[in-house]
Amino acid sequence: MSSLWKCVRVATACSLAFLFAVPQNLIAQSHVVSPAELQKATLAATETRQQNIEKLRQFLSTPAANKALKQAQIDAQQVKRAVGSLNDEELARLAARADQAQADFAAGHISDRDLLIILVCVAVLILVIVAVR
C-alpha cells in the first residue's frame, strides 16, 4: 500500500512540476491570433473593399452606364455614393458581376443593349440594398 502511495505522490509531483515549468503564455499563444496577423488580415480586407468599390464606381462611370442611368432616370451620383455603404459581401458580389459583365461585353458574348440592362439592374440593386437598411 505504501508503494502505491509513493507512486501516486511521484506522479502528482511530476504533473505539478510540468504544469509550473511550462510557461503559461506559451500555451496561450497557440490559441491566440497575434496582433501582426490581425493587422495583416484587416489591411487585406480593407484593400479588397477599396478595390471592389473602385471596380463598381468605374463600371458605373462608363459612358454606356451614364447613358443607361439617364434613360432609366436614375441619378448616377447617388448610385456611386451608395456603393460605399454596401457591406463587404454585397460589394464583392456586385464587383464580381460587374467584372463578368465587362469581360463578356469585351469578348462579344453580350450586346450593348444587354450591358445597359445589366448596368441599370446593378444600379437599382445598389439603391434598393441601401434603402432597405
N, C-alpha and C positions, 0 to 999 in steps of 0.2 A: 504494500500500500504506500509506503514511504517513497519507493522508487517511482510510482505513478505520480505522486505529488511533485517530486523533483522534476519530472518530465513536463508536467503542466506549468510549473514555475519557470522553467527554462524556456519553454515555448512562449509564454506570456512575456517574459523579459526580452526575448528576441523580437517579438512582434512590436513591443513598445519602442525598443531601440531603433527598429527600422522606421517606424512612424515618425519618430523625432529626428532621425538622421536625415531623412529626405526633406529638402526644403518645400514648404507648402506652396510657394509661388511657382515652383516647377510643376507641381500637379495642376495648379490652377491655369497655367499658361496653355496647357493642352486643350482647354475648352474655351478660351477667350480669344477673340479676334484682336490682333494688335492694332494700335492707332494708325500705323502706317498703312496697313491693309484696308482699314476702314476709310482712310482718306483717299487711297487709290481708287477704291470702289465708288466713292462719292464723286470723285473727279471724272471717272469714266462715265457715270450716269449723267452727269451734268453736260459733258461733251456730246454724248449721244443725243440728249434732249435738244441741245442747241443745233446740232446737225439736222435733226428732224424738223425743227422749227424753220430752219433755213430752206430745206427741201420744199416744204409746203408753201412758204412765202414766195419762193422762186416759181413754183408751179402756178401759183395764183397771180403772179406778176407778168406772166407772158402776155403778149398782145392778144392771143386767142382767148386767154382767160378773161382779160379785161372786156373784150367784145362779148363773150358769153354772159358775163355777170351783168353787163349793161342791158343786154337783151332780156335777161331774167329779172331786171330791176332790183338787183342785189348790190348793196354798197360794198365795193371791193376793199376799201379801207377798214370797214367794220369787220369783214371776214378775216383780214390779215391780223387785226388786233386780237380777234377771238382765238386765233391759233395759239397764242401764248398761254391762254388759260386752260387748254386741254391738259388732261393728265398724261403721264408718260406712256401708258398703254394705248390710249386713243391716238396720241401723237405718232407713235411708232406705226400703228396700223394704217393711219391715213398717209403717212410719208411713204410707206411701202407701196400703197395703192397708187400714189402719185408717181413714184418711180416706175412702177409697172406700166402705167398708162403712157408715160413719156417714152418708155422703151418700145412699147407696142406701136405707138404712133410713128416713132423714128424708123421702125422696121417695116412699116406699112401694113401692120396687122389690123389697125383700126383707122377709120376715116377721120377727117377733120370734124365732121358732124358728131361722131361718137366721142371724140375727145372733148368737144364742147359740152356734151351731155354729162360726161364724167366730171368735168370741171364744175358745172352747176351743182351736181349731186354732192360733190365734196364740200363745196361752199355751204350748201343748205345743211348738210350733216354737221359741219362745224358750228353753224349758228344754232342748230337745234340742241346740240350737246351742251353748248354754253348756256343757252336759255333754260334748259331743264335744271341746271344746278341752281 
